[in-house]
Amino acid sequence: MSSLSTHVLDAVAGAPAAGVAVVLYRDTEVLGSGTTDDDGRIAALAAVLPPGTYRLVFDTGAYFAAREIESFYPEVAITFVVIEERHYHVPLLLSPFAFSTYRGS
């Protein structure tokens, strides 16, 4: 079965984004959740991911509010598809008014 990790980087601070709450969904079911560590990582959001469509939701609004930084996106939702058995890593590069992501390794 596939597994999943994530990493959040704060482009404004030029550092890992520690303390970002993340929830993993399949449809409306919560499969896992966590908060990024001091290195901006969650090593294991899910140990088992069968093929299907999933959604990661990052609480970016709370992250920036805690730093007293105005932001445009209260959350970032990334929907992705698990097709084959492998480890999936979903990094998020974050700023108050933009974000980007890609399938990592």
N, C-alpha and C positions, 0 to 999 in steps of 0.2 A: 504494500500500500504506500501511497505518497504521504509526505510530511510537508509542513509549512513553517517558515520563519519570516520575520520582517525586520526592517532597519529604517529608522527615520533620522534624517539629517536636516538641521536647521540652516538654511542657506544664508540667512541674515547674520546669525551668530557665528557661522562657519564652524559649527560643532554638532555633535550628536544631540538629538532632541530627546532628552530624558523626561520621563513623566507623561508621555502621551498614552492615553487609554485607547486600546484597540479591541474590537469585537469581530469575530469571524462568524458569518452566517452561511447557511445553505437554505435557500428560500427564506422562511421566517424563523427557522430554528437556529438558536445560538449554539455553535459547536465549540467555541473557546473564546477566551478573553484574557487580557493581560495589560500591563503597563510597561512601556519601554524602560530599560535599565539605564545606568549612567552612560553607557556606550550607545544609547538609542536603539537597542535591540530587544527583540523577544525571540528567544532561540527556538521555542516550540509552541506555536499556537494550536497545532493539531498534529498528533502523531499518526493518525490514519485518515486519509482523504481518498475515498473511492472516486472514480470518474464522475464529473458533474460540474455544475456552475456554482461558484462561491462568491461571497462579497466580504471584503475587509472594510471596516468603518473606523476611521481615525478621528478622535475627538480633538481636532485642531483648534476649535474655538476656545476650549478650556485651557489648552496649552498656552496660547497667546495671551489670554485674559490673565492668567497667573503671572505673566511677565509684563502686564500692563501695556500690551502692544495691540493696537487696533488691527483687526483682520477682516477679510471679506468672506472667507469660507468657514462656517461653524463646524463643518466636518468634511472629510474627504472619504468618499466611498469608491473602492476599486473592485470591480467585478472581473473575475477571471475564470478560466476553464481548465480543469484538470482532465487531461486526456490519457496520459501514460503514467506508469508508475515511476516516480522519481522524487527528489526533494525539490520543492518550489520555494523560492525566496523572492519576496516582493518588497523592494526598497522604495521609500518615499522621500523625495527631496522637497522640502517645504519652505515657503516664505509666507508672509501675511496676505499676499495678493496673488500667489501663483503656486503651483505644485507640478511635479512630474514624477513618473514612475516607469519601471521597466521590469521584465522578468529577469531576475538575477540568478545566480548559481549558488 
